[in-house]
Amino acid sequence: MSTWIAPTDHDDITLDANSPFAIPMRPEVDSNTPIGIELQEGDTGETQGTNELLQTRLAGAALALGFGAGIFSLWTLLREVTSIEQHLGWFFIGLEITTAIALIGMGIWLYRVPSATCRCLRWCELAIFGLTSCLFALLHYLEIVFIVQDFSLIPQMPMGGWLILIFTYSIFVPRSWWVILWASATMSIFPIVATAVAIILHPDVRAAIGFDPSSLVEMVLFLVATIFASVSSVRMISYLREKAHEAKELGRYKLKEKIGSGGMGDVYLAEHRLMKRPCAIKVIRPEKAGDPKAIARFEREVRTTSRLTHWNSVSIFDYGRTADGKFYYVMEYLTGLSLQELVKRRGPLSPGRAVYLLKQVCNALIEAHGIGLIHRDIKPANIMVTELGGAYDVVKLLDFGLAKPITTSVNAPSEPELTVVGSLTGSPLYMSPEQALGEAQPDHRSDIYSLGGVAFYILTGKPPFLSGPTLKVLLAHIHEQPVAPSSQRKQGSAPISLELDSLVLRCLAKQPKDRFQSAQELLNALEALPEANEWNQKQAAQWWTCNCTHYQTSHG
């Protein structure tokens, strides 16, 4: 049994700014009304490690294109000097030399400058490939006109330069495949425009291509094939890198096998090479490695989780970056089941066991809220039940990737306040009304609501509001009142006390002021329930021994 299981259904969807399920507008407001939703830190893209990688790659691309343009300008100069008639002209030669010098100078500057900002690197990227595209477009135009006017031939489009340019971008610039597709398509517009200008300005070119348009068709097909090849190569390289993770080491850790995937990264079972201690390593996905926002969220998850020391929160051991720029962090390896898996396999829990587990989640939240962090994505899939140090039914709260500071303390690093129009953060089935509305910054009472939804799920086997379209679920959180969990229990199941019913419904109150005001207050209420002492370590050990093959084997 593994801690890390990839999301498989609607219950495990987490919305963030990049989610395909993101809701652009509230139904009750018009399209001009912005929704203020808090994003995770780092959406500005200012991530030091990613910037350094991009800066190095852009420097290499600028130098490669610059030296290539320089060699080509020398060849052009030699041809013009030895030829009786001028081919491209001295203006174009001067432009070639200027472009080569500019690219080489930009490459040297990128290598020498200590660290450029993300905005500066974006402009450098545009300048490097935009300048080269303009030069190639002018060359494309002059070559077509020269062939038709001087040789009266049907022009064969000069496409070698475009092949080099598009593949240089896909090889050097660390981007996801869809960004490569967009950039390659943009660069492919230049030769088409250059050809169109030649056709419009020169009747003889128009007549030649009109007589036999096959060269025009071949140019378009060549560009499409080049785009397809560059995007396919990027995707293949990403796939091979992902597979290579399974057979290589990350720092002091040896990867054994892939044990799960999430929206941000893949998780591997690993072992410390010297201590031989098993651990879990989360590595950012290859297709996410070039996305500054993804890197920022990944780093935020590491920093946030590492600040937590309570045994009911997952522990972070180490954090690093591979030679090829992949970020990873090392956490404790847990065997067991998430609450989502547990309920799906064994059905709703007994009230006593549910209370026993919920109290431990409260303990984890007391520490998190105490240092000014709200989780914002509490759901059954993010709560792990395991055996640890001879104790059974130990809860571990996972995935602080969406955690957000609610206060600024002396010891807490400052965090930027960012907003975006039209995005939601959290899991629809367990999202608080204030998260769904986006009218106010959610505080720690939003986590209380989500934990109430988890309590409802583990007692009944279903979320407070039944699955359906995402918008319908969000509207239910905002407007509909949940029913008592006891009304959803199957006949013959252990009964739920009125006190436990009231506790869950209070957690699910629409207004934050009507809920428990802290995790400590909720913990006190759980401890006062009639079910508080119905489940203990002895019963937990018996359950794990009888129901889990892993522990049957290890305990004989």
N, C-alpha and C positions, 0 to 999 in steps of 0.2 A: 504494500500500500504506500502510496506516495502523497506527499503534501501538495505537490504542484500539479494540478490538472487543468488543461486548457478549457476555457469557457465553451459550453456546448449548447446552451439554449438561452432563451430570453431572460431567464432568471439571473443570469450572470453577466448581463450587459452593463458596462460602465460607460457613461457618457462623459466626454471631455470636449475640448475645443475642436478636435479633429475627428470626432465621431460621426459616422454617417447617419446616426440617429439624432444628431443635435437638432434642437427645435429652434427655428429661426425667430419666431415671434410668439408672444402670448396671444391666444385667440381673442381675448377681450380688449386688446389695444390695437391701434392702427399701425401701419407699416413705418410711420415716422417716429414711433416711440422706442427709444433704446432700452434694452434690458441690461442692467448691470449685473453681470455674473462674474464672480471671482475666478480667475485662472490660476493654475499652479505657477509658481515662480519660474522665471526663465523664458517666458514667452517672448521676451525681447530678442532672444537668440544670442545673447552675450555670454557664450560659454567659452572659457579660455582654451580648453583642450581642443574643441572643435575648430575654433579660430586658428589655432596654431597649425592644425592639419590642413585646413583650407588654404592658409597662407603659403605653406610649403608647396602644396600642389599647384597653386596658381603661379608661384614663382617658376616652378619647373615647366609649366605650360607656356608661360611668357618667353622663357629662354629658348625652349624648343621651337616655337613659332618664330621668334626673332632671328635665331640662327638660320632657320629654314628660309625666311624671307631674305636674309643677307646673302646666302648662297645663291638664291634665285636671282637677286638683283645683280650680282656679279656676272652670272650667266647671261642675263638680259643685256648688261652693259657690253660684254664681249661680243654678243651677237649684233648689237647695234653698231659697234665700232667696225666690225669686219664686213658688215653687209653693205651693199650698194645703196639700197633703199631702207629707210627707217621702218621698223616694224611697229613698235609701241611708242616710240618717241621719248625725248629726254625728260619731259614732264613726268611720265609714268616711272621712269628710272629713278628720278629724284624722289618721287612719292614712295617707291619701294624702299629706297635706302632710309628715308625718314621713318617709315613704319618699322623697319628692322631695328633701327637705333632706339626708337621709342619702346618697342617690346623688350629688347635686351635691357634697357635702362630700368623698365618697370620690374623685370624679373630680378635684377640685382638689388633694387630697392626693397622688394618684398623679402629677399633673403637677409638683407642687412638690418631692416627695421626690427626693433625688439618685439613688438606685438601690435598689430593693426586692429582697429575696431571692426566689428562685424559689418557696419555700414560702409567703411572704407574698402573692405574686401569685396563687397557686392559691386561697388563702383569699379574696382580693379577688374573683376571678372567681366563686367559689361564692356570695359574699355579694351581688354585683351582680345576678346572674341568678336566684339563689335567692330573694332578697328581692322582686324584681319578679314572679317566678312566684307567690309566695304572695299578693301584692297582687292580681294578676290573677285568681287562683283565688277569692279572697274576693269580688271584683267579679262574677265569673262566677256564683257561688252566689247572691248578692243579686239579680242581674238576673233569674235564672230564677224565684226565689221571688216577686219583685215583679210580673213579667208574669203569672204564674198567679193570684196572690192578688188583685191589684188590677184586672186586666182579664179574668180568666177565659179567657185565650187559651192555645193550645198554644205553648210558648216556642220562639223562634228563638235558638239559642245565640249569645252574643256572642263572635265569633271574631277580630275585628279586632286586638285586643291581642295575641293569641297569634301571629298572622302577623307583627306588628312585632317581637315579642320573639325569635322563632326566626330571623328574617332579620337582626336586629341582631347576634345571636351569630355567625352564619355570615359576616357581612361584617366585623365588627370584630375577632374573635378569630382569630389566625393558627393554625389547626389543620388537620390532615389531614382528608380527607373522612369517614373512619370515626369520628373523634372528634366531628365535627359531627353525624353520624348518631346517635351515642350520646347526645349532649347534647340534640339536638332531640327524640329519643324520650323522654328523661327529662322535659323541659319539657312534652311533650304529655300526660304522665300527670296533671298538675295539673288541667286542665279536666275530664278524665274522672272524677277523684276528686271534684271539686267538684260535678259533676252527680249522681254516685252519692249523695253526702251529702244533697243537696237531695231526691232521690227517697226516701231512707230516712227523713229527718226530717219531711217534709211530705206527707201523704196526697194533698192536692189536686195537688201536682206529680206524684206517682206516678200518679195517675189520668189526668192530662192527657197525660203521655208514654206511658202504657200504651194510651190511646185511639188515639194517632197517634205511633208511635216514629220517624217519618221524620226528625224534627229530631235525634234521637240518632244515627241512621245518617249523616246529613249532617255532623254534627260530627266523627265518626270519619274519614269520607272527607276532610273538609277538612284535618284534622290530617295524615293520610297524604300528601295532595297537597302540603301545605306542607313537610313533611319532605323529600319527594322533590325539590321545587323548590329548597330550600336546599342540599341535598347536590349536586344537579346543577349548581347555579350555582357552587359551590366547585370542583367538578371542571372545569367549563368555564373558570373563571378561571385555574386552574392550567395547563390546556392552552394557553390563549391566552398566558399568561406564558412558557411554554416555547417557543412559536413565536416570541414577540416577541424572545427572546434572539438569534435568528438575524439580526435586522435592527437591532440596536442596539449601542451601544458600552459597554464596561465600563471606566471610567476612561480610561486612555491607550491602550486596546486596542480594535480594531475586529474584531468577530466576522465570520467569513466563512461557515463551514458547520459543521454538526454532524458529528463524525467518530466518535463512539462513545458508549456508555452503560455505566454500572456500577451497582452496588447503591446507591451513595451519590449520584452525580451524573452529569451529562452533560458530555462533553468536546467542545470546539469548536476548530477551526482558527482562529487569530486572527493579527492583525498589529499591531505597535506603530505608532501613528499617526505618530510622528516618525522613528523609526529604520527603519521598514519591515521589521523583522525578524519572520519567522514564529515563532509560538509556539503552544502548546496551553493552553487555559484550561479548567479543571474548575469547573463551576458546580453547586452543590447543587441537586438536583431541587426543583421548586416544592412537591410534596407533602411533601417532607422539611423544608422551610424552617421550619415551625412546630414541629418536633420537637426539643426541647433535646438529646436524646441523639444525634440525627443531626448536629446542629450541632457538638456536642462532639467527636464522632468525626472530623468533617471538619476541625475546627481542629487536632485532635491530629495528623492526617495531615500537615497543612502544617508544623506546628512540628517534627515528627519528621524529615520529609524535608529540611527546610531546614538541619538540623544536619549533614547528610552532604555531604561535598565531593569524595568519590572519583569519578573519571570513569565508573566502572561503576555508579554510582547516578544515578537521574534527578535533574536539577537544578531547583530552584525559584527563579524570578526575582522573584515579587511575590505579594502577597496583599491582598485587599480585600473590601469589602462595598458592594453597590449601594444606591441610594436607597430601594428597596423592600425592603431587608433580606436580599437574597440574597448568600450568601457565595461567593467564588471564589478560586482561586489560579492563578498563571501558571507554567508549566513549559516546559522545552525541547521543541520539536516534533521528533519522531523519525519517520523513515520506515523501514520494515522489517517484520519478522515476529516474533511471539512464538514461543517454542520450541514451543508447542502448535500454532500455525499451520504452522510450518516442518515439523514431523513429519507433520502431517496431509496437507500438500501434497506433500512430497518423500520421505516415509518415514523410517525410522530413520537416524540420522547414522552416519558412519564413526567408529570408535573414536577416531581421531586428532582429528577435528573436535570430538567430544563432550568430550574432555579439554581441548582448547583453550578451549572455551566455559566449562566448569566452573571452570577456573582463574580466569577473570575474575569469576565469581560469588563465588568465595572471596575475591578481593580486595575486593569490595564488602562482604562480611560481616566481614572483618577490621576494617574501619573501624567498621561498625555495632556489632559486639560490643565493640570497643575503647572506645566511648563509652557502653557499657552498654545497648544496644538489641538486642532479639531481634525478628526479622521476624514470625514466627509464621504466615506465609501464603505460604511459598515453594512455587511450583508453576510448571509450564511457561507458563501464561498470564501470569505476572508477571515473566517474564524475556524481555527484548526483544533481538533481534539486528538490528543496523543498520550503516550506513556513517556514519562521522563523521570529518571532517577528512582525508579521503583514505584512512583506514584502514577495512578491511572486517572483518566478523564482530566488531564491537564489541558487548559485552554491556552492557545497562542493566537493573538490578534496579529493579522498579516497585512501587508500591502498598504504602506503609508505614502504611496506615490501621489495621492491627491491631498495629503495633509496640508493644512493652512494655518499660519499663526493667527491667533485672535488677540493677543496682546504683545506689547514690546517690553521685554524685561531687560535688565542690565546684562544678563548672560546670553540673551537670545540675539542672534545676528539680525540686522535689519533686513526686511523683506520688501520688495517693491509692491505697491498696490496697483494691480493691473485689472482692466476691465475689457470686455469684448462684447460686441453686439451680436446676440443670436447664438449663444452656446450655453450648454448646461454641463454641470460637473456632478457626477454621482451615478448611482444605479437606479433606474426608474422605479423598480418594485419596492425599493426601500428608501427613496428620497423624501426628505421632509418637505412640507408645503412651501416653506420659505426658500428652499433650494429650487423647487419647481417654478416658483413665481419669479425669483430673482429680484424681489423688491427690496430686500435688505441683506446685509452680509450675514450669513448663517453663523451662529455661535455654537458653543458646546451643547446647547439644548437640541440642536439639529442631530447630533450623534445620539442623544437620548431617544428621539423619535425613531431613528433608524434601528436602534437596538430594540425598541418596542416592536418594530416590524419583524426583526429576527425572532423575538420571543413568540410572536404570533405564528411564525412559520414552523418553529420546532415543536410547538404544541399542537398544531393542526395539520401540518404537512402542506400548507398553502400560504402564499403571502396575504397580507391584509386585503389587498385588492387584486382580483384575479387577473391573470396574464391577458394581454390583448395588445392593440396598437399602443405604441409608446405614449402618444398624446393622450389617449383615453386613460391610461394608468396615471399619468401626471395630473390630469384633471380630477381623478378620483381622490388623490392625495390632498388636493386643494379643497374640494367641495363635499365629498362624501364622508359619512361617519362610518367607521369600521364596526362590525358586529363583535360581540363578545367571543373570545376563543372557545369557551365552553360550548357554544352553540354549533361549532364546527367539528367537535370531537366525535369520533365514531362510537356507536353504542358498544358497551362492553369495555371501553377504555377507562383507565384510571380517571376519576373525576377531577375537575379543576375547581378550586375553591373560589368563592365570590371575591375574596381578597386578591387572588392572583388575576382574576378577570379584570378587576378594577385597576390593578397595577398596570397591566398591559394597555388598557384603554387610556389611562392617564398618560402613559408614554406617547401614545398616538394622538394626543390632543392637537387640534389644528393650530392653536396659539401657543407659542413657546412659554408664555407666562403660566399656562395651565398645566404644563408638564412638570416632572421632577426638575428641580432647578440645578442639580448637579449629579454627577455619577455617584458621589458619596451618599447623597440623599436617596438615590435609587437603590444603592447597596443596602442601606439601612432598612428600607422597605422590604427588600427581598429577604433579608435575614429575619424579619418579623412575620413572614408568611407561615401558615400552617404546614406548608410543604418544605420549609427550610431544612428540616432534619430528616427528610424521607430518603435521602440518597447520601451515601458515604463512600469512603475508600474501599471498604470491604465489598460492597455491591459493585463498585466500578471494576475492581480486580476480577470478580466473578464474570462480569459481562464481557470484559476483554478476553479472558481466557476461553470462554465458551464461543465467542463470535468472531474472533480474529485469528486466522490461520497463522499469522506471523508469531503471535504470542503463544499459541498452542505449541508451535515448534520450539521456540526459545525457552519455554518454561516446562517442557516435557509433557 
